[in-house]
Amino acid sequence: MMQIFHQSLPSGERFAMGKVLSKHILALDLAQCSLPPSLLFREVARYYHEIGNKDRAVELIELALKSLDGPDPDMHGLKKDFKPDLLQTLANYKGEEVCYGDVCVVPRTSATPKAEQENPAERGALE
């Protein structure tokens, strides 16, 4: 799957592969899949963002974040590992600050090389 993001392939070929893969991944029965939805949604979102469908990319990153809140105890470790990256990706895709739970992140730009994390209680964080 990561091959679609390598610049060595022509862009037309990468986008064609990405289109086919994204449709198949989203059609999977996630209960039978060995990878967590947060990983799948993040990679498919990356494809949609690259082709310019930013709304779909944002929607998939939000689904990935929600999938981390499930009752499965194994998700606790994944949440710790993936939540910061997913939040940063969401902020970058939206181009604005996003808050999730107790963490707020601003988009990374050339003016802000590192994500700023603040106390969301001061800003009215959304869950």
C-alpha positions in Angstrom: 0.0 0.0 0.0 2.8 2.4 0.8 4.0 2.1 -2.8 1.3 4.6 -3.9 3.1 7.3 -2.0 6.6 6.7 -3.5 7.5 9.3 -6.0 9.3 6.7 -8.2 6.0 5.6 -9.7 4.3 7.9 -12.2 1.5 9.9 -10.6 -1.2 8.5 -12.9 -0.2 5.0 -11.9 -0.1 5.9 -8.2 -3.5 7.5 -8.3 -5.0 4.5 -10.2 -3.6 2.1 -7.6 -4.8 4.3 -4.8 -8.3 4.5 -6.1 -8.6 0.7 -6.4 -7.0 0.1 -3.0 -9.0 2.8 -1.2 -12.3 1.3 -2.4 -11.3 -2.2 -1.4 -10.1 -1.1 2.0 -13.3 0.8 2.8 -15.4 -2.1 1.7 -13.6 -4.5 4.0 -15.4 -6.1 6.9 -13.3 -4.5 9.6 -14.1 -7.2 12.1 -12.3 -9.7 9.9 -9.3 -7.4 9.2 -6.1 -8.0 11.1 -5.1 -4.3 11.0 -6.8 -1.7 13.3 -9.2 0.6 11.5 -7.2 3.6 12.7 -4.3 2.5 10.5 -6.4 1.7 7.5 -8.4 4.9 7.6 -5.2 7.0 8.0 -3.6 5.5 4.9 -6.8 5.8 2.8 -7.2 9.4 4.0 -3.7 10.1 2.9 -4.6 9.0 -0.6 -7.7 11.2 -0.7 -5.8 14.2 0.5 -3.2 13.7 -2.2 -5.8 13.6 -4.9 -7.4 16.8 -3.6 -10.5 15.3 -1.9 -9.8 17.0 1.5 -13.3 16.5 2.8 -13.1 12.7 2.5 -9.6 12.8 4.0 -10.8 14.7 7.0 -13.8 12.4 7.4 -11.6 9.3 7.4 -9.1 10.8 9.9 -12.1 11.6 12.2 -13.3 7.9 11.8 -9.8 6.7 12.7 -9.8 8.8 15.9 -13.3 7.5 16.8 -12.1 3.9 16.3 -9.5 4.4 19.0 -12.3 5.1 21.6 -13.8 1.6 21.3 -14.2 -0.7 24.3 -11.4 -3.0 23.2 -8.6 -3.0 25.8 -6.0 -3.4 23.1 -7.0 0.0 21.8 -5.5 1.7 24.8 -2.0 1.2 23.5 -3.0 2.1 20.0 -4.7 5.3 21.2 -1.5 6.4 23.0 0.6 5.7 19.9 -1.7 7.0 17.2 -3.8 9.7 18.7 -1.1 12.5 18.5 -0.3 11.6 14.9 -3.9 11.4 13.8 -4.6 14.8 15.5 -1.7 16.4 13.8 -2.8 15.0 10.5 -6.4 16.2 11.1 -5.1 19.7 12.0 -2.9 19.8 8.9 -5.8 18.6 6.6 -8.2 21.1 8.1 -5.7 23.9 8.3 -7.0 24.9 11.7 -6.6 24.0 15.4 -8.3 20.8 16.4 -9.1 19.5 19.9 -9.9 16.0 20.9 -10.3 15.1 24.5 -7.7 16.9 26.5 -5.3 17.6 23.6 -5.4 20.5 21.1 -3.1 20.7 18.1 -2.5 23.4 15.5 -1.6 22.7 11.9 2.1 22.5 11.0 3.2 25.2 8.6 6.6 26.7 7.8 5.7 29.3 10.5 4.9 26.7 13.1 7.4 23.8 12.7 6.2 21.9 15.8 2.6 21.2 16.9 1.5 23.3 19.8 -0.4 21.5 22.5 -2.5 23.5 24.9 -4.9 22.9 27.7 -8.3 22.6 25.9 -10.2 23.6 29.1 -9.1 27.1 28.3 -10.4 26.8 24.7 -13.5 24.7 25.1 -12.3 21.4 23.6 -14.7 19.3 21.5 -15.0 15.6 22.0 
